């Protein structure tokens, strides 16, 4: 059974004001093994459509495609250190 891995805070067709909450949706990906979960997450991020506000989807794709993330060796300071700049 296919299911939508995203928990959305807005529905299709809704207008998001300029004062929007930056968390419009949450993506959760699971798999039998880490590689499967990462592949599902990458596919979901690529299929995500958000029109209007800019999103962090390109950043999350860079993270999930990075060797450190795939090896499980990331840490919270990597983003501010520029490890995922593209």
Beta strands, then each sheet from edge to edge (+ up, - down):
strand 1: 6-8
strand 2: 25-27
sheet 1: 1+ 2-
end
